[in-house]
């Protein structure tokens, strides 16, 4: 049974969709300037970025925070 998370704005949104929306909005260059991680700067791709972000909680948090900031 799935618990409801009414206070979690990220509930039900995949990391992939967050990343795609950020790339569409900012592009890889600006994304790499806003969040300085190698997977956004050197030969970026959705696949390599997802692999890194899934293994690196601090980087994922920065991406999620930027996504939430971009909504408001």
Chimera marker file (.cmm) of the C-alpha trace (Angstrom):
<marker_set name="trace">
<marker id="1" x="0.000" y="0.000" z="0.000" r="1" g="1" b="0" radius="0.5"/>
<marker id="2" x="1.374" y="3.398" z="-0.981" r="1" g="1" b="0" radius="0.5"/>
<marker id="3" x="1.399" y="6.089" z="1.686" r="1" g="1" b="0" radius="0.5"/>
<marker id="4" x="0.233" y="9.551" z="0.724" r="1" g="1" b="0" radius="0.5"/>
<marker id="5" x="2.795" y="12.328" z="1.005" r="1" g="1" b="0" radius="0.5"/>
<marker id="6" x="0.799" y="15.553" z="0.707" r="1" g="1" b="0" radius="0.5"/>
<marker id="7" x="3.667" y="17.744" z="1.949" r="1" g="1" b="0" radius="0.5"/>
<marker id="8" x="6.286" y="16.290" z="-0.416" r="1" g="1" b="0" radius="0.5"/>
<marker id="9" x="6.321" y="18.210" z="-3.729" r="1" g="1" b="0" radius="0.5"/>
<marker id="10" x="8.638" y="15.592" z="-5.249" r="1" g="1" b="0" radius="0.5"/>
<marker id="11" x="6.302" y="12.685" z="-4.557" r="1" g="1" b="0" radius="0.5"/>
<marker id="12" x="5.558" y="10.781" z="-7.754" r="1" g="1" b="0" radius="0.5"/>
<marker id="13" x="8.170" y="12.605" z="-9.853" r="1" g="1" b="0" radius="0.5"/>
<marker id="14" x="11.085" y="10.516" z="-11.077" r="1" g="1" b="0" radius="0.5"/>
<marker id="15" x="14.666" y="11.704" z="-10.961" r="1" g="1" b="0" radius="0.5"/>
<marker id="16" x="14.802" y="11.263" z="-14.723" r="1" g="1" b="0" radius="0.5"/>
<marker id="17" x="11.857" y="13.599" z="-15.311" r="1" g="1" b="0" radius="0.5"/>
<marker id="18" x="13.372" y="16.170" z="-12.935" r="1" g="1" b="0" radius="0.5"/>
<marker id="19" x="16.661" y="16.049" z="-14.812" r="1" g="1" b="0" radius="0.5"/>
<marker id="20" x="14.995" y="16.276" z="-18.226" r="1" g="1" b="0" radius="0.5"/>
<marker id="21" x="12.979" y="19.311" z="-17.122" r="1" g="1" b="0" radius="0.5"/>
<marker id="22" x="16.094" y="21.029" z="-15.755" r="1" g="1" b="0" radius="0.5"/>
<marker id="23" x="18.067" y="20.360" z="-18.945" r="1" g="1" b="0" radius="0.5"/>
<marker id="24" x="15.164" y="21.674" z="-21.036" r="1" g="1" b="0" radius="0.5"/>
<marker id="25" x="14.945" y="24.810" z="-18.906" r="1" g="1" b="0" radius="0.5"/>
<marker id="26" x="18.630" y="25.597" z="-18.342" r="1" g="1" b="0" radius="0.5"/>
<marker id="27" x="20.628" y="23.501" z="-20.798" r="1" g="1" b="0" radius="0.5"/>
<marker id="28" x="23.740" y="21.540" z="-19.810" r="1" g="1" b="0" radius="0.5"/>
<marker id="29" x="26.037" y="24.584" z="-19.696" r="1" g="1" b="0" radius="0.5"/>
<marker id="30" x="23.952" y="26.577" z="-17.226" r="1" g="1" b="0" radius="0.5"/>
<marker id="31" x="23.099" y="23.453" z="-15.243" r="1" g="1" b="0" radius="0.5"/>
<marker id="32" x="26.836" y="22.786" z="-14.879" r="1" g="1" b="0" radius="0.5"/>
<marker id="33" x="27.338" y="26.352" z="-13.658" r="1" g="1" b="0" radius="0.5"/>
<marker id="34" x="24.515" y="26.128" z="-11.131" r="1" g="1" b="0" radius="0.5"/>
<marker id="35" x="25.508" y="22.675" z="-9.861" r="1" g="1" b="0" radius="0.5"/>
<marker id="36" x="29.208" y="22.075" z="-10.386" r="1" g="1" b="0" radius="0.5"/>
<marker id="37" x="29.449" y="18.335" z="-10.872" r="1" g="1" b="0" radius="0.5"/>
<marker id="38" x="31.445" y="16.641" z="-13.598" r="1" g="1" b="0" radius="0.5"/>
<marker id="39" x="28.516" y="14.734" z="-15.099" r="1" g="1" b="0" radius="0.5"/>
<marker id="40" x="26.943" y="18.102" z="-16.035" r="1" g="1" b="0" radius="0.5"/>
<marker id="41" x="30.161" y="19.661" z="-17.325" r="1" g="1" b="0" radius="0.5"/>
<marker id="42" x="32.175" y="16.986" z="-19.125" r="1" g="1" b="0" radius="0.5"/>
<marker id="43" x="30.352" y="15.154" z="-21.935" r="1" g="1" b="0" radius="0.5"/>
<marker id="44" x="26.931" y="15.302" z="-20.197" r="1" g="1" b="0" radius="0.5"/>
<marker id="45" x="24.099" y="12.899" z="-20.856" r="1" g="1" b="0" radius="0.5"/>
<marker id="46" x="20.895" y="11.972" z="-19.079" r="1" g="1" b="0" radius="0.5"/>
<marker id="47" x="22.066" y="8.379" z="-18.597" r="1" g="1" b="0" radius="0.5"/>
<marker id="48" x="25.454" y="9.206" z="-17.065" r="1" g="1" b="0" radius="0.5"/>
<marker id="49" x="23.951" y="11.915" z="-14.884" r="1" g="1" b="0" radius="0.5"/>
<marker id="50" x="21.244" y="9.580" z="-13.572" r="1" g="1" b="0" radius="0.5"/>
<marker id="51" x="23.854" y="6.946" z="-12.731" r="1" g="1" b="0" radius="0.5"/>
<marker id="52" x="25.890" y="9.486" z="-10.754" r="1" g="1" b="0" radius="0.5"/>
<marker id="53" x="22.919" y="11.126" z="-9.037" r="1" g="1" b="0" radius="0.5"/>
<marker id="54" x="21.464" y="7.791" z="-7.904" r="1" g="1" b="0" radius="0.5"/>
<marker id="55" x="24.750" y="6.957" z="-6.175" r="1" g="1" b="0" radius="0.5"/>
<marker id="56" x="25.463" y="10.416" z="-4.740" r="1" g="1" b="0" radius="0.5"/>
<marker id="57" x="22.847" y="11.718" z="-2.282" r="1" g="1" b="0" radius="0.5"/>
<marker id="58" x="24.352" y="15.214" z="-1.851" r="1" g="1" b="0" radius="0.5"/>
<marker id="59" x="24.307" y="15.822" z="-5.618" r="1" g="1" b="0" radius="0.5"/>
<marker id="60" x="20.780" y="14.468" z="-5.961" r="1" g="1" b="0" radius="0.5"/>
<marker id="61" x="19.661" y="16.837" z="-3.199" r="1" g="1" b="0" radius="0.5"/>
<marker id="62" x="21.135" y="19.804" z="-5.085" r="1" g="1" b="0" radius="0.5"/>
<marker id="63" x="19.303" y="18.752" z="-8.262" r="1" g="1" b="0" radius="0.5"/>
<marker id="64" x="16.025" y="18.307" z="-6.399" r="1" g="1" b="0" radius="0.5"/>
<marker id="65" x="16.451" y="21.697" z="-4.684" r="1" g="1" b="0" radius="0.5"/>
<marker id="66" x="17.121" y="23.431" z="-8.009" r="1" g="1" b="0" radius="0.5"/>
<marker id="67" x="14.050" y="21.752" z="-9.481" r="1" g="1" b="0" radius="0.5"/>
<marker id="68" x="11.864" y="22.973" z="-6.611" r="1" g="1" b="0" radius="0.5"/>
<marker id="69" x="13.353" y="26.468" z="-6.923" r="1" g="1" b="0" radius="0.5"/>
<marker id="70" x="12.579" y="26.472" z="-10.656" r="1" g="1" b="0" radius="0.5"/>
<marker id="71" x="8.906" y="25.732" z="-9.943" r="1" g="1" b="0" radius="0.5"/>
<marker id="72" x="8.418" y="28.800" z="-7.772" r="1" g="1" b="0" radius="0.5"/>
<link id1="1" id2="2" r="1" g="1" b="0" radius="0.2"/>
<link id1="2" id2="3" r="1" g="1" b="0" radius="0.2"/>
<link id1="3" id2="4" r="1" g="1" b="0" radius="0.2"/>
<link id1="4" id2="5" r="1" g="1" b="0" radius="0.2"/>
<link id1="5" id2="6" r="1" g="1" b="0" radius="0.2"/>
<link id1="6" id2="7" r="1" g="1" b="0" radius="0.2"/>
<link id1="7" id2="8" r="1" g="1" b="0" radius="0.2"/>
<link id1="8" id2="9" r="1" g="1" b="0" radius="0.2"/>
<link id1="9" id2="10" r="1" g="1" b="0" radius="0.2"/>
<link id1="10" id2="11" r="1" g="1" b="0" radius="0.2"/>
<link id1="11" id2="12" r="1" g="1" b="0" radius="0.2"/>
<link id1="12" id2="13" r="1" g="1" b="0" radius="0.2"/>
<link id1="13" id2="14" r="1" g="1" b="0" radius="0.2"/>
<link id1="14" id2="15" r="1" g="1" b="0" radius="0.2"/>
<link id1="15" id2="16" r="1" g="1" b="0" radius="0.2"/>
<link id1="16" id2="17" r="1" g="1" b="0" radius="0.2"/>
<link id1="17" id2="18" r="1" g="1" b="0" radius="0.2"/>
<link id1="18" id2="19" r="1" g="1" b="0" radius="0.2"/>
<link id1="19" id2="20" r="1" g="1" b="0" radius="0.2"/>
<link id1="20" id2="21" r="1" g="1" b="0" radius="0.2"/>
<link id1="21" id2="22" r="1" g="1" b="0" radius="0.2"/>
<link id1="22" id2="23" r="1" g="1" b="0" radius="0.2"/>
<link id1="23" id2="24" r="1" g="1" b="0" radius="0.2"/>
<link id1="24" id2="25" r="1" g="1" b="0" radius="0.2"/>
<link id1="25" id2="26" r="1" g="1" b="0" radius="0.2"/>
<link id1="26" id2="27" r="1" g="1" b="0" radius="0.2"/>
<link id1="27" id2="28" r="1" g="1" b="0" radius="0.2"/>
<link id1="28" id2="29" r="1" g="1" b="0" radius="0.2"/>
<link id1="29" id2="30" r="1" g="1" b="0" radius="0.2"/>
<link id1="30" id2="31" r="1" g="1" b="0" radius="0.2"/>
<link id1="31" id2="32" r="1" g="1" b="0" radius="0.2"/>
<link id1="32" id2="33" r="1" g="1" b="0" radius="0.2"/>
<link id1="33" id2="34" r="1" g="1" b="0" radius="0.2"/>
<link id1="34" id2="35" r="1" g="1" b="0" radius="0.2"/>
<link id1="35" id2="36" r="1" g="1" b="0" radius="0.2"/>
<link id1="36" id2="37" r="1" g="1" b="0" radius="0.2"/>
<link id1="37" id2="38" r="1" g="1" b="0" radius="0.2"/>
<link id1="38" id2="39" r="1" g="1" b="0" radius="0.2"/>
<link id1="39" id2="40" r="1" g="1" b="0" radius="0.2"/>
<link id1="40" id2="41" r="1" g="1" b="0" radius="0.2"/>
<link id1="41" id2="42" r="1" g="1" b="0" radius="0.2"/>
<link id1="42" id2="43" r="1" g="1" b="0" radius="0.2"/>
<link id1="43" id2="44" r="1" g="1" b="0" radius="0.2"/>
<link id1="44" id2="45" r="1" g="1" b="0" radius="0.2"/>
<link id1="45" id2="46" r="1" g="1" b="0" radius="0.2"/>
<link id1="46" id2="47" r="1" g="1" b="0" radius="0.2"/>
<link id1="47" id2="48" r="1" g="1" b="0" radius="0.2"/>
<link id1="48" id2="49" r="1" g="1" b="0" radius="0.2"/>
<link id1="49" id2="50" r="1" g="1" b="0" radius="0.2"/>
<link id1="50" id2="51" r="1" g="1" b="0" radius="0.2"/>
<link id1="51" id2="52" r="1" g="1" b="0" radius="0.2"/>
<link id1="52" id2="53" r="1" g="1" b="0" radius="0.2"/>
<link id1="53" id2="54" r="1" g="1" b="0" radius="0.2"/>
<link id1="54" id2="55" r="1" g="1" b="0" radius="0.2"/>
<link id1="55" id2="56" r="1" g="1" b="0" radius="0.2"/>
<link id1="56" id2="57" r="1" g="1" b="0" radius="0.2"/>
<link id1="57" id2="58" r="1" g="1" b="0" radius="0.2"/>
<link id1="58" id2="59" r="1" g="1" b="0" radius="0.2"/>
<link id1="59" id2="60" r="1" g="1" b="0" radius="0.2"/>
<link id1="60" id2="61" r="1" g="1" b="0" radius="0.2"/>
<link id1="61" id2="62" r="1" g="1" b="0" radius="0.2"/>
<link id1="62" id2="63" r="1" g="1" b="0" radius="0.2"/>
<link id1="63" id2="64" r="1" g="1" b="0" radius="0.2"/>
<link id1="64" id2="65" r="1" g="1" b="0" radius="0.2"/>
<link id1="65" id2="66" r="1" g="1" b="0" radius="0.2"/>
<link id1="66" id2="67" r="1" g="1" b="0" radius="0.2"/>
<link id1="67" id2="68" r="1" g="1" b="0" radius="0.2"/>
<link id1="68" id2="69" r="1" g="1" b="0" radius="0.2"/>
<link id1="69" id2="70" r="1" g="1" b="0" radius="0.2"/>
<link id1="70" id2="71" r="1" g="1" b="0" radius="0.2"/>
<link id1="71" id2="72" r="1" g="1" b="0" radius="0.2"/>
</marker_set>
